[in-house]
């Protein structure tokens, strides 16, 4: 599968590691319409976890993109208040990576900097 960014591939690998079923960009939500009712903007969250009825959107790089994505998520929540969506930021991905590494290695092989 092709991902837009390496962070998405990483999250897919983490989800697979934990046995969590996921779909990549399965739905596009319309966020605004023109006067004739035609969609003018939309938002496609990166992942959907059907077992949790949860959408995930990753943002890890430029602040400008973080700001735009946060605005889109806010608009999506206004239009669909019951929708379960979570933004994952760079620090969230780093925490997931660390947890995956620790689980893969087990406590006997913890890096010395973390064992203390």
Backbone as a printed PyTorch tensor [residue, N CA C, xyz], in Angstrom:
tensor([[[  0.8370,  -1.1790,   0.0000],
         [  0.0000,   0.0000,   0.0000],
         [  0.8780,   1.2370,   0.0000]],

        [[  0.4330,   2.2510,  -0.7370],
         [  1.1630,   3.5120,  -0.7880],
         [  0.5880,   4.4780,   0.2380]],

        [[  1.4720,   5.0780,   0.9940],
         [  1.0920,   6.0690,   1.9920],
         [  1.6480,   7.4210,   1.5700]],

        [[  0.9860,   8.4800,   2.0090],
         [  1.4240,   9.8330,   1.6630],
         [  2.7000,  10.2230,   2.3940]],

        [[  2.9460,   9.6040,   3.5520],
         [  4.1030,   9.9790,   4.3570],
         [  4.5940,   8.7530,   5.1210]],

        [[  5.8830,   8.7330,   5.4150],
         [  6.4770,   7.6080,   6.1510],
         [  5.8410,   7.4280,   7.5330]],

        [[  5.3590,   8.5100,   8.1380],
         [  4.7240,   8.3930,   9.4520],
         [  3.4460,   7.5600,   9.3720]],

        [[  2.7690,   7.6240,   8.2440],
         [  1.5650,   6.8040,   8.0600],
         [  1.9350,   5.3270,   7.9460]],

        [[  3.0080,   5.0400,   7.2410],
         [  3.4940,   3.6500,   7.1470],
         [  3.8610,   3.1500,   8.5350]],

        [[  4.5350,   3.9930,   9.3050],
         [  4.9270,   3.6200,  10.6530],
         [  3.6990,   3.2990,  11.5030]],

        [[  2.6800,   4.1650,  11.4620],
         [  1.4860,   3.9150,  12.2680],
         [  0.7940,   2.6300,  11.8240]],

        [[  0.7390,   2.3830,  10.5310],
         [  0.1540,   1.1290,  10.0360],
         [  0.9160,  -0.0610,  10.6000]],

        [[  2.2390,   0.0270,  10.6440],
         [  3.0510,  -1.0620,  11.2000],
         [  2.7790,  -1.2570,  12.6890]],

        [[  2.6310,  -0.1550,  13.4340],
         [  2.3290,  -0.2470,  14.8670],
         [  0.9640,  -0.8890,  15.0730]],

        [[ -0.0230,  -0.4560,  14.2920],
         [ -1.3610,  -1.0330,  14.4130],
         [ -1.3380,  -2.5310,  14.0910]],

        [[ -0.5870,  -2.8980,  13.0530],
         [ -0.4380,  -4.3190,  12.7200],
         [  0.2320,  -5.0780,  13.8610]],

        [[  1.2520,  -4.4920,  14.4510],
         [  1.9760,  -5.1200,  15.5540],
         [  1.0320,  -5.4700,  16.6980]],

        [[  0.0900,  -4.5530,  16.9830],
         [ -0.8560,  -4.7690,  18.0690],
         [ -2.1200,  -5.5170,  17.6230]],

        [[ -2.1750,  -5.9150,  16.3610],
         [ -3.3190,  -6.6730,  15.8590],
         [ -4.5870,  -5.8420,  15.7410]],

        [[ -4.4380,  -4.5610,  15.4790],
         [ -5.5880,  -3.6670,  15.3520],
         [ -5.9130,  -3.5020,  13.8680]],

        [[ -7.1480,  -3.8510,  13.4980],
         [ -7.5820,  -3.7080,  12.1040],
         [ -7.7230,  -2.2280,  11.7630]],

        [[ -7.2900,  -1.8580,  10.5600],
         [ -7.3550,  -0.4650,  10.1360],
         [ -7.6660,  -0.3810,   8.6500]],

        [[ -8.2020,   0.7670,   8.2740],
         [ -8.4160,   1.1080,   6.8670],
         [ -7.7230,   2.4340,   6.6250]],

        [[ -7.1120,   2.5680,   5.4600],
         [ -6.3930,   3.7900,   5.1230],
         [ -7.2790,   4.7160,   4.2820]],

        [[ -7.5150,   5.9100,   4.7810],
         [ -8.2890,   6.9550,   4.0970],
         [ -9.5780,   6.4190,   3.4610]],

        [[-10.4320,   5.7440,   4.2350],
         [-11.6070,   5.1070,   3.6270],
         [-12.7570,   6.0560,   3.2940]],

        [[-12.7930,   7.2350,   3.9170],
         [-13.9420,   8.1270,   3.7770],
         [-13.4710,   9.5660,   3.6250]],

        [[-14.1180,  10.2840,   2.7150],
         [-13.8860,  11.7250,   2.6470],
         [-15.1460,  12.4250,   3.1250]],

        [[-14.9830,  13.3130,   4.0900],
         [-16.0930,  14.0860,   4.6340],
         [-16.1010,  15.4570,   3.9730]],

        [[-17.2700,  15.8970,   3.5340],
         [-17.4140,  17.2390,   2.9660],
         [-17.4720,  18.2280,   4.1200]],

        [[-16.6850,  19.2990,   4.0010],
         [-16.6240,  20.3140,   5.0510],
         [-17.3450,  21.6100,   4.6780]],

        [[-17.4750,  21.8550,   3.3720],
         [-18.1870,  23.0590,   2.9420],
         [-18.7460,  22.8510,   1.5340]],

        [[-19.7470,  23.6690,   1.2280],
         [-20.4510,  23.5750,  -0.0450],
         [-20.6150,  24.9680,  -0.6280]],

        [[-20.7640,  25.0440,  -1.9540],
         [-21.0510,  26.3340,  -2.5850],
         [-22.5620,  26.5850,  -2.5610]],

        [[-22.9850,  27.6760,  -3.1920],
         [-24.3930,  28.0820,  -3.1760],
         [-25.3080,  27.0370,  -3.8030]],

        [[-24.7840,  26.2590,  -4.7380],
         [-25.5940,  25.2300,  -5.4050],
         [-25.5040,  23.8670,  -4.7180]],

        [[-24.8270,  23.8190,  -3.5740],
         [-24.7400,  22.5670,  -2.8310],
         [-23.6120,  21.6480,  -3.2640]],

        [[-22.7090,  22.1310,  -4.1060],
         [-21.5670,  21.3180,  -4.5360],
         [-20.4530,  21.4100,  -3.5010]],

        [[-19.8090,  20.2920,  -3.1950],
         [-18.7050,  20.3150,  -2.2250],
         [-17.5730,  21.2380,  -2.6840]],

        [[-17.0580,  22.0270,  -1.7630],
         [-15.9300,  22.9120,  -2.0700],
         [-14.6800,  22.5520,  -1.2650]],

        [[-14.8600,  21.8250,  -0.1700],
         [-13.6890,  21.3360,   0.5730],
         [-14.0760,  20.0740,   1.3290]],

        [[-13.0650,  19.2640,   1.5620],
         [-13.2980,  18.0040,   2.2470],
         [-12.1100,  17.6290,   3.1100]],

        [[-12.2990,  16.5510,   3.8110],
         [-11.2530,  16.0620,   4.7150],
         [-11.3230,  14.5430,   4.7510]],

        [[-10.1830,  13.9040,   4.5490],
         [-10.0860,  12.4470,   4.5390],
         [ -9.1130,  12.0290,   5.6470]],

        [[ -9.6330,  11.6310,   6.8240],
         [ -8.7270,  11.1860,   7.8900],
         [ -7.8620,  10.0140,   7.4280]],

        [[ -6.6590,   9.9490,   7.9840],
         [ -5.6870,   8.9500,   7.5320],
         [ -6.1180,   7.5110,   7.7890]],

        [[ -6.6490,   7.2380,   8.9670],
         [ -6.9790,   5.8590,   9.3350],
         [ -8.3540,   5.7700,   9.9710]],

        [[ -8.9740,   4.6100,   9.7810],
         [-10.2010,   4.2910,  10.5000],
         [-10.0050,   2.9440,  11.1830]],

        [[-10.2430,   2.9040,  12.4770],
         [-10.1390,   1.6820,  13.2660],
         [-11.5590,   1.2320,  13.5840]],

        [[-12.0630,   0.2880,  12.8080],
         [-13.4750,  -0.0920,  12.9190],
         [-13.8200,  -0.6860,  14.2820]],

        [[-12.9050,  -1.4330,  14.8910],
         [-13.1760,  -2.0320,  16.2020],
         [-13.4450,  -0.9760,  17.2710]],

        [[-12.8860,   0.2060,  17.0820],
         [-13.0150,   1.2870,  18.0530],
         [-13.9070,   2.4190,  17.5370]],

        [[-14.3920,   2.2760,  16.3050],
         [-15.1530,   3.3380,  15.6420],
         [-14.4130,   4.6690,  15.7960]],

        [[-13.1330,   4.6490,  15.4180],
         [-12.2290,   5.7710,  15.6470],
         [-11.4760,   6.1310,  14.3710]],

        [[-11.4960,   7.4230,  14.0340],
         [-10.6790,   7.9520,  12.9460],
         [ -9.4130,   8.5590,  13.5460]],

        [[ -8.2840,   8.3700,  12.8590],
         [ -7.0110,   8.9500,  13.2800],
         [ -6.4560,   9.8110,  12.1620]],

        [[ -5.9600,  10.9690,  12.5270],
         [ -5.2770,  11.8450,  11.5850],
         [ -3.8970,  12.1410,  12.1380]],

        [[ -2.8750,  11.8800,  11.3400],
         [ -1.5030,  12.1430,  11.7620],
         [ -1.0470,  13.5000,  11.2590]],

        [[ -0.3160,  14.1900,  12.0890],
         [  0.3640,  15.3980,  11.6560],
         [  1.6870,  15.4560,  12.4080]],

        [[  2.7700,  15.4650,  11.6710],
         [  4.0710,  15.3400,  12.3170],
         [  5.0900,  16.3900,  11.8750]],

        [[  4.7840,  17.1260,  10.8460],
         [  5.8420,  17.9790,  10.3110],
         [  5.5950,  19.4690,  10.5120]],

        [[  5.2210,  20.1630,   9.4730],
         [  5.1810,  21.6190,   9.4790],
         [  4.0040,  22.1740,  10.2770]],

        [[  4.2680,  23.2380,  11.0230],
         [  3.2370,  23.8650,  11.8400],
         [  2.0660,  24.3590,  10.9970]],

        [[  2.3420,  24.8390,   9.7880],
         [  1.2770,  25.3110,   8.9040],
         [  0.2740,  24.1820,   8.6320]],

        [[  0.7640,  22.9660,   8.4060],
         [ -0.1280,  21.8350,   8.1770],
         [ -0.8820,  21.4580,   9.4430]],

        [[ -0.2250,  21.5460,  10.5820],
         [ -0.8690,  21.2490,  11.8600],
         [ -2.0590,  22.1810,  12.0540]],

        [[ -1.8530,  23.4600,  11.7980],
         [ -2.9170,  24.4480,  11.9650],
         [ -4.0880,  24.1530,  11.0310]],

        [[ -3.7970,  23.8440,   9.7600],
         [ -4.8570,  23.5330,   8.7950],
         [ -5.6160,  22.2730,   9.1980]],

        [[ -4.8860,  21.2580,   9.5950],
         [ -5.5370,  20.0010,   9.9740],
         [ -6.3900,  20.1790,  11.2210]],

        [[ -5.8970,  20.9290,  12.1930],
         [ -6.6940,  21.1920,  13.3900],
         [ -7.9940,  21.9040,  13.0340]],

        [[ -7.9250,  22.8520,  12.1150],
         [ -9.1330,  23.5750,  11.6820],
         [-10.1010,  22.6170,  10.9940]],

        [[ -9.5910,  21.7310,  10.1750],
         [-10.4600,  20.7590,   9.4900],
         [-11.0990,  19.8000,  10.4830]],

        [[-10.3470,  19.3620,  11.4580],
         [-10.9080,  18.4580,  12.4700],
         [-11.9790,  19.1830,  13.2820]],

        [[-11.7390,  20.4430,  13.6400],
         [-12.7590,  21.2180,  14.3660],
         [-14.0380,  21.3390,  13.5380]],

        [[-13.8940,  21.6370,  12.2540],
         [-15.0570,  21.7570,  11.3620],
         [-15.7720,  20.4140,  11.2430]],

        [[-15.0220,  19.3550,  11.0970],
         [-15.6140,  18.0190,  11.0100],
         [-16.4150,  17.7020,  12.2640]],

        [[-15.8840,  18.0390,  13.4160],
         [-16.5820,  17.7920,  14.6840],
         [-17.8340,  18.6620,  14.8160]],

        [[-17.7990,  19.8700,  14.2420],
         [-19.0040,  20.7180,  14.2350],
         [-20.1090,  20.0670,  13.4100]],

        [[-19.7330,  19.5270,  12.2530],
         [-20.7170,  18.9190,  11.3530],
         [-21.1740,  17.5450,  11.8210]],

        [[-20.2870,  16.8200,  12.4980],
         [-20.5680,  15.4530,  12.9500],
         [-20.1370,  15.3090,  14.4100]],

        [[-20.9060,  15.8750,  15.3430],
         [-20.4750,  15.8840,  16.7440],
         [-20.3110,  14.4920,  17.3670]],

        [[-20.9470,  13.4940,  16.8170],
         [-20.8140,  12.1490,  17.3930],
         [-19.6380,  11.3820,  16.8020]],

        [[-18.9490,  11.9640,  15.8270],
         [-17.8170,  11.3010,  15.1960],
         [-16.6460,  11.2140,  16.1640]],

        [[-16.0120,  10.0770,  16.2170],
         [-14.8760,   9.8310,  17.0940],
         [-13.6020,   9.9900,  16.2640]],

        [[-12.8830,  11.1010,  16.4630],
         [-11.6550,  11.3610,  15.7030],
         [-10.5900,  11.8780,  16.6500]],

        [[ -9.3560,  11.4810,  16.3830],
         [ -8.2280,  11.9010,  17.2210],
         [ -7.0680,  12.3060,  16.3350]],

        [[ -6.4590,  13.4330,  16.6870],
         [ -5.2420,  13.8720,  16.0130],
         [ -4.0610,  13.2420,  16.7340]],

        [[ -3.1270,  12.7450,  15.9760],
         [ -1.8700,  12.2470,  16.5250],
         [ -0.7620,  13.1800,  16.0600]],

        [[ -0.0480,  13.7550,  17.0060],
         [  1.0300,  14.6860,  16.7160],
         [  2.3710,  13.9500,  16.7460]],

        [[  3.4270,  14.6610,  16.4210],
         [  4.7640,  14.0750,  16.3690],
         [  5.1040,  13.3600,  17.6780]],

        [[  4.8190,  13.9900,  18.8060],
         [  5.1540,  13.3760,  20.1060],
         [  4.3480,  12.0920,  20.3320]],

        [[  3.0980,  12.0610,  19.8510],
         [  2.2910,  10.8480,  19.9820],
         [  2.9160,   9.6990,  19.1890]],

        [[  3.3880,  10.0090,  17.9830],
         [  4.0330,   8.9810,  17.1610],
         [  5.3270,   8.5040,  17.7990]],

        [[  6.0780,   9.4280,  18.3810],
         [  7.3220,   9.0440,  19.0620],
         [  7.0140,   8.1360,  20.2500]],

        [[  5.9590,   8.4310,  21.0040],
         [  5.5790,   7.5720,  22.1300],
         [  5.1490,   6.1920,  21.6600]],

        [[  4.3970,   6.1430,  20.5660],
         [  3.9940,   4.8470,  20.0160],
         [  5.2050,   4.0450,  19.5630]],

        [[  6.1630,   4.7430,  18.9360],
         [  7.3680,   4.0710,  18.4750],
         [  8.1370,   3.4740,  19.6490]],

        [[  8.2950,   4.2470,  20.7070],
         [  9.0070,   3.7670,  21.8770],
         [  8.2980,   2.5580,  22.4820]],

        [[  6.9830,   2.6350,  22.6170],
         [  6.2330,   1.5120,  23.1810],
         [  6.3600,   0.2700,  22.3120]],

        [[  6.3130,   0.4390,  20.9940],
         [  6.4480,  -0.7080,  20.1000],
         [  7.8400,  -1.3290,  20.2220]],

        [[  8.8660,  -0.4820,  20.3090],
         [ 10.2380,  -0.9850,  20.4620],
         [ 10.3760,  -1.7420,  21.7750]],

        [[  9.8540,  -1.1680,  22.8470],
         [  9.9670,  -1.8200,  24.1510],
         [  9.2140,  -3.1450,  24.1800]],

        [[  8.0400,  -3.1770,  23.5930],
         [  7.2860,  -4.4300,  23.5570],
         [  7.9750,  -5.4840,  22.6970]],

        [[  8.6120,  -5.0520,  21.6150],
         [  9.2940,  -6.0000,  20.7390],
         [ 10.5400,  -6.5730,  21.4120]],

        [[ 11.2340,  -5.7430,  22.1710],
         [ 12.4740,  -6.1840,  22.8050],
         [ 12.2410,  -6.8910,  24.1260]],

        [[ 11.2280,  -6.4790,  24.8500],
         [ 10.9910,  -7.0310,  26.1740],
         [ 11.8610,  -6.3190,  27.1910]],

        [[ 11.5380,  -6.4240,  28.4540],
         [ 12.2490,  -5.6770,  29.4860],
         [ 13.7100,  -6.0770,  29.6600]],

        [[ 14.0880,  -7.2790,  29.2670],
         [ 15.4700,  -7.7220,  29.4610],
         [ 16.4400,  -6.9590,  28.5710]],

        [[ 15.9640,  -6.3520,  27.4970],
         [ 16.8600,  -5.6680,  26.5820],
         [ 16.5940,  -4.1710,  26.5210]],

        [[ 16.0370,  -3.6070,  27.5880],
         [ 15.8130,  -2.1670,  27.6070],
         [ 17.1340,  -1.4300,  27.4450]],

        [[ 17.1210,  -0.3460,  26.6590],
         [ 18.3220,   0.4680,  26.5900],
         [ 18.6850,   0.9630,  27.9760]],

        [[ 19.9590,   1.0470,  28.2780],
         [ 20.3960,   1.4240,  29.6200],
         [ 19.8710,   2.7820,  30.0380]],

        [[ 19.6700,   3.7040,  29.1090],
         [ 19.1610,   5.0230,  29.4500],
         [ 17.7310,   4.9580,  29.9740]],

        [[ 16.9960,   3.9080,  29.6300],
         [ 15.6070,   3.7880,  30.0720],
         [ 15.4560,   2.8320,  31.2440]],

        [[ 16.4550,   2.0300,  31.5060],
         [ 16.3370,   0.9820,  32.5240],
         [ 16.4000,   1.5320,  33.9390]],

        [[ 16.9970,   2.7060,  34.1140],
         [ 17.2640,   3.2690,  35.4200],
         [ 16.1140,   3.5820,  36.2650]]])
